[in-house]
Amino acid sequence: MLIRRARPDDFPTLQNIERAAGEMFRDIGMPEIADDDPPDLADLARHHQANTAWVAVTTTDHPVAYLIADPVDGNLHLEQITVHPHHARQGIGRQLIDHAAEAAREANQPALTLTTFRDVPWNAPYYERCGFETLQDHEITPGLRDIQTREAAHGLDRWPRVAMRRQLGQATQED
Ligand SMILES: CC(C)(COP(=O)(O)OP(=O)(O)OC[C@H]1O[C@@H](n2cnc3c(N)ncnc32)[C@H](O)[C@@H]1OP(=O)(O)O)[C@@H](O)C(=O)NCCC(=O)NCCS
């Protein structure tokens, strides 16, 4: 799958990908997550301008997955990574994460970070398989803690959440 920078004309497609993937959470009793709004256009534009929004596209240049990230505490924080369910389990998620890892290395950012649901099979257990480790409480840096506070205010903490880090320069299983 080809990965390229997201463009403004992709944004509505990215919102549709988010809505479609959200449905996976309805099936496991987390309808509030399914009903959550996708990133708004201003948020996507901000990531586009910061050069931290990427899409995976088909041969006809149609986006089927995206990743947006932010610099947080010196690392590259994966804010959202979503693959359309019709294209899931083909390695596209891992490819996008590896692309972000390469961008982070080029920017001299030593690690990728993210926050996610601990018990959702395609969240923390999946990221562990992609080389991320769950941070202990004392390892959570101030920027990550702010993100967790915002997420809690949004109600996400009604299910267990974790912060995770993938140190760069380390090989993952498939590297
Ligand atoms: C998480 C996500 C990005 C993974 O993308 P992907 O391209 O399907 O992942 P990959 O092909 O790289 O890896 C597939 C692995 O993900 C996990 N996985 C993906 N979908 C899964 C599902 N429905 N049930 C259980 N595990 C799943 C499995 O470990 C799977 O490996 P397997 O197929 O060998 O069992 C994608 O599932 C997604 O968009 N989910 C919804 C949005 C989301 O949860 N975002 C993260 C919020 S913090």
The ligand as an SDF file (V2000), in Angstrom:
LIG
                    3D

 48 50  0  0  0  0  0  0  0  0999 V2000
   -6.0000   -0.6650   15.1560 C   0  0  0  0  0  0  0  0  0  0  0  0
   -5.9750   -0.6770   13.6310 C   0  0  0  0  0  0  0  0  0  0  0  0
   -5.4460    0.6550   13.1530 C   0  0  0  0  0  0  0  0  0  0  0  0
   -5.0960   -1.8300   13.1170 C   0  0  0  0  0  0  0  0  0  0  0  0
   -4.9520   -1.7330   11.7040 O   0  0  0  0  0  0  0  0  0  0  0  0
   -4.7700   -3.0280   10.7520 P   0  0  0  0  0  0  0  0  0  0  0  0
   -4.2790   -2.5570    9.4340 O   0  0  0  0  0  0  0  0  0  0  0  0
   -6.0130   -3.8340   10.7830 O   0  0  0  0  0  0  0  0  0  0  0  0
   -3.6390   -3.8130   11.5340 O   0  0  0  0  0  0  0  0  0  0  0  0
   -2.5230   -4.7790   10.9460 P   0  0  0  0  0  0  0  0  0  0  0  0
   -3.0080   -5.4330    9.7010 O   0  0  0  0  0  0  0  0  0  0  0  0
   -1.2420   -4.0480   10.9480 O   0  0  0  0  0  0  0  0  0  0  0  0
   -2.4770   -5.8550   12.1320 O   0  0  0  0  0  0  0  0  0  0  0  0
   -3.5730   -6.7060   12.3200 C   0  0  0  0  0  0  0  0  0  0  0  0
   -3.6210   -7.0680   13.7860 C   0  0  0  0  0  0  0  0  0  0  0  0
   -4.4100   -6.0950   14.5070 O   0  0  0  0  0  0  0  0  0  0  0  0
   -5.2090   -6.7780   15.4780 C   0  0  0  0  0  0  0  0  0  0  0  0
   -6.5990   -6.6410   15.0300 N   0  0  0  0  0  0  0  0  0  0  0  0
   -7.0530   -5.8960   14.0020 C   0  0  0  0  0  0  0  0  0  0  0  0
   -8.3910   -5.9780   13.9300 N   0  0  0  0  0  0  0  0  0  0  0  0
   -8.7710   -6.7980   14.9210 C   0  0  0  0  0  0  0  0  0  0  0  0
  -10.0300   -7.2780   15.3680 C   0  0  0  0  0  0  0  0  0  0  0  0
  -11.1910   -6.9270   14.7670 N   0  0  0  0  0  0  0  0  0  0  0  0
  -10.0790   -8.1200   16.4140 N   0  0  0  0  0  0  0  0  0  0  0  0
   -8.9400   -8.4900   17.0340 C   0  0  0  0  0  0  0  0  0  0  0  0
   -7.7100   -8.0600   16.6660 N   0  0  0  0  0  0  0  0  0  0  0  0
   -7.6340   -7.2270   15.6170 C   0  0  0  0  0  0  0  0  0  0  0  0
   -4.7480   -8.2180   15.4460 C   0  0  0  0  0  0  0  0  0  0  0  0
   -3.6400   -8.3050   16.3090 O   0  0  0  0  0  0  0  0  0  0  0  0
   -4.3110   -8.3620   14.0080 C   0  0  0  0  0  0  0  0  0  0  0  0
   -3.4250   -9.4070   13.7750 O   0  0  0  0  0  0  0  0  0  0  0  0
   -3.9900  -10.7500   13.0840 P   0  0  0  0  0  0  0  0  0  0  0  0
   -4.7830  -10.3270   11.8920 O   0  0  0  0  0  0  0  0  0  0  0  0
   -2.7480  -11.5010   12.7750 O   0  0  0  0  0  0  0  0  0  0  0  0
   -4.8300  -11.3830   14.1620 O   0  0  0  0  0  0  0  0  0  0  0  0
   -7.3950   -0.9070   13.0760 C   0  0  0  0  0  0  0  0  0  0  0  0
   -7.8880   -2.1010   13.6580 O   0  0  0  0  0  0  0  0  0  0  0  0
   -8.3560    0.2150   13.3610 C   0  0  0  0  0  0  0  0  0  0  0  0
   -8.4650    1.1510   12.5970 O   0  0  0  0  0  0  0  0  0  0  0  0
   -9.1380    0.1150   14.4330 N   0  0  0  0  0  0  0  0  0  0  0  0
  -10.1720    1.0910   14.7630 C   0  0  0  0  0  0  0  0  0  0  0  0
   -9.6250    2.4070   15.2050 C   0  0  0  0  0  0  0  0  0  0  0  0
   -8.8320    2.3040   16.4370 C   0  0  0  0  0  0  0  0  0  0  0  0
   -9.0850    1.4970   17.3210 O   0  0  0  0  0  0  0  0  0  0  0  0
   -7.8600    3.1770   16.5220 N   0  0  0  0  0  0  0  0  0  0  0  0
   -7.0450    3.2390   17.6670 C   0  0  0  0  0  0  0  0  0  0  0  0
   -7.6890    4.0750   18.7100 C   0  0  0  0  0  0  0  0  0  0  0  0
   -6.5820    4.3150   20.0520 S   0  0  0  0  0  0  0  0  0  0  0  0
  1  2  1  0
  2  3  1  0
  2  4  1  0
  2 36  1  0
  4  5  1  0
  5  6  1  0
  6  7  2  0
  6  8  1  0
  6  9  1  0
  9 10  1  0
 10 11  2  0
 10 12  1  0
 10 13  1  0
 13 14  1  0
 14 15  1  0
 15 16  1  0
 15 30  1  0
 16 17  1  0
 17 18  1  0
 17 28  1  0
 18 19  1  0
 18 27  1  0
 19 20  2  0
 20 21  1  0
 21 22  1  0
 21 27  2  0
 22 23  1  0
 22 24  2  0
 24 25  1  0
 25 26  2  0
 26 27  1  0
 28 29  1  0
 28 30  1  0
 30 31  1  0
 31 32  1  0
 32 33  2  0
 32 34  1  0
 32 35  1  0
 36 37  1  0
 36 38  1  0
 38 39  2  0
 38 40  1  0
 40 41  1  0
 41 42  1  0
 42 43  1  0
 43 44  2  0
 43 45  1  0
 45 46  1  0
 46 47  1  0
 47 48  1  0
M  END
$$$$
